[in-house]
């Protein structure tokens, strides 16, 4: 095949292609700036994710939290699993310290990417020696302390039930995390 025939074939194949609208283009933050924001965020949230066992939930108990002022229609939509899940994190098999770090990193990345709803799988804790699953309780304690978490609740049975949680995130523009 000659160069001119390849060019002709390419032009023919591309004749119906149209450029994307400008509003659909993503403007990415330079890696250095993103790393600095992530590093600053992790340092500033170390105190947020303290451990506490003040209000324990059991294996079969559902999780729920919503910031004051969040519309009831948004809460209902979250509980129905009606928000598209844009990212998912599985904490199975992690230690508490590993889960804390993974939770911070995962939610920071999801928030910076502009994701609205993510799924966090913490497990039911059936292998635990007590009736209080460790990671489920830690997540229940950590998530309300994160400034860009608006709400969370246990997932629908098809997506993990009481062993997973939908987490609704604030948009990056409205977040308290500063660059």
C-alpha positions in Angstrom: 0.0 0.0 0.0 1.4 3.4 -0.9 1.6 6.4 1.3 -1.1 8.3 -0.7 -3.6 5.4 -0.6 -3.1 5.1 3.2 -3.7 8.8 3.5 -6.9 8.5 1.4 -8.1 5.6 3.5 -7.5 7.5 6.7 -9.3 10.6 5.4 -12.2 8.5 4.3 -12.4 6.8 7.7 -12.3 10.1 9.5 -14.8 12.1 7.4 -17.7 11.8 9.9 -15.5 12.5 13.0 -16.3 15.8 14.7 -14.2 17.6 17.4 -15.4 17.4 21.0 -17.2 20.4 22.4 -14.9 22.6 24.5 -17.0 22.0 27.6 -16.4 18.3 27.4 -12.6 18.6 27.7 -11.0 17.9 31.0 -8.4 20.3 32.3 -5.9 18.3 34.3 -4.0 19.6 37.2 -0.2 19.3 36.8 1.2 16.3 38.7 3.4 18.5 40.9 0.4 20.6 42.0 -1.8 17.5 42.5 0.9 15.8 44.6 1.4 19.0 46.7 -2.4 19.2 47.3 -2.6 15.5 48.2 0.4 15.8 50.6 -1.0 18.9 52.3 -4.4 17.2 52.6 -3.0 14.0 54.1 -1.0 16.0 56.6 -4.0 18.1 57.5 -6.3 15.2 57.9 -4.1 13.0 60.1 -6.0 14.4 63.1 -9.4 13.8 61.4 -9.0 10.1 61.2 -8.5 9.4 64.9 -9.7 6.1 66.2 -12.6 5.9 68.5 -14.9 3.1 69.5 -17.6 5.3 71.1 -20.6 4.2 69.1 -20.2 0.7 67.8 -22.4 -0.8 65.1 -23.1 -4.5 64.7 -22.5 -6.8 61.8 -26.1 -6.5 60.6 -26.6 -2.8 61.4 -26.8 -0.3 58.5 -24.6 2.7 58.4 -26.0 6.2 57.8 -24.7 9.8 58.1 -25.7 13.0 56.4 -24.4 16.6 56.9 -26.9 19.1 58.2 -28.7 20.9 55.4 -28.4 18.1 52.8 -31.7 17.8 50.9 -33.9 14.9 51.7 -34.2 14.1 48.0 -30.4 13.7 47.8 -30.4 11.4 50.9 -33.3 9.3 49.4 -31.4 9.0 46.1 -28.2 7.9 47.9 -30.1 5.3 50.0 -31.8 3.9 46.8 -28.4 3.5 45.2 -29.5 5.9 42.4 -26.2 7.8 42.1 -23.8 6.2 39.6 -20.8 4.7 41.3 -17.8 6.3 39.8 -15.1 4.6 41.8 -14.9 1.6 44.1 -12.5 0.6 47.0 -12.2 -2.7 48.7 -10.8 -2.7 52.2 -11.0 -6.4 52.8 -7.9 -7.9 54.4 -6.3 -4.5 55.3 -5.2 -3.6 58.8 -6.8 -0.6 60.5 -3.7 1.6 59.7 -3.7 0.4 56.0 -7.4 1.0 55.7 -7.0 4.5 57.2 -4.4 5.4 54.6 -6.2 3.8 51.8 -9.4 5.6 52.7 -7.7 9.0 52.8 -6.0 8.4 49.5 -9.0 6.9 47.7 -11.4 9.7 48.8 -8.9 12.4 48.1 -8.4 11.1 44.5 -12.1 10.6 43.9 -12.9 14.1 45.2 -10.2 15.7 43.1 -11.4 13.9 40.1 -14.9 15.4 40.7 -16.6 12.1 41.4 -19.9 12.5 43.2 -20.5 8.9 44.6 -18.1 6.1 45.4 -18.5 2.7 46.9 -16.4 1.6 49.8 -16.4 -2.2 50.6 -15.5 -2.7 54.2 -16.8 -6.2 54.6 -19.2 -7.6 57.2 -16.5 -8.6 59.6 -17.9 -12.1 59.9 -14.4 -13.4 60.7 -14.1 -11.0 63.6 -14.0 -12.4 67.1 -16.6 -9.9 68.3 -20.0 -8.9 67.0 -18.6 -5.5 66.1 -16.8 -5.5 62.7 -13.6 -3.5 63.0 -13.3 -1.8 59.6 -17.0 -1.1 59.3 -16.9 0.8 62.7 -13.7 2.6 61.7 -15.2 3.8 58.5 -18.3 4.9 60.3 -16.1 7.0 62.5 -13.7 8.3 59.9 -16.0 9.4 57.1 -18.0 12.1 59.0 -14.6 13.7 59.9 -13.6 14.2 56.3 -14.6 17.7 55.1 -15.7 16.7 51.6 -17.9 13.7 52.6 -21.5 14.9 52.5 -23.2 11.6 53.4 -22.9 7.9 53.4 -25.1 4.9 53.9 -25.0 1.1 53.6 -25.2 -0.2 50.0 -28.0 -2.1 48.5 -27.7 -5.9 48.8 -26.6 -6.3 45.2 -23.6 -4.0 45.8 -22.5 -5.4 49.2 -25.4 -4.5 51.5 -24.2 -3.9 55.1 -20.7 -4.8 54.0 -20.3 -1.8 51.8 -21.2 1.9 51.8 -22.1 4.5 49.3 -20.2 7.7 50.0 -21.5 11.0 48.6 -18.8 13.6 48.0 -18.9 17.4 47.8 -17.8 18.9 44.5 -14.1 20.0 44.6 -15.1 23.6 44.1 -17.1 23.7 47.3 -14.6 21.8 49.4 -12.8 23.1 52.4 -9.5 21.6 51.0 -7.4 24.5 49.8 -4.5 24.4 47.3 
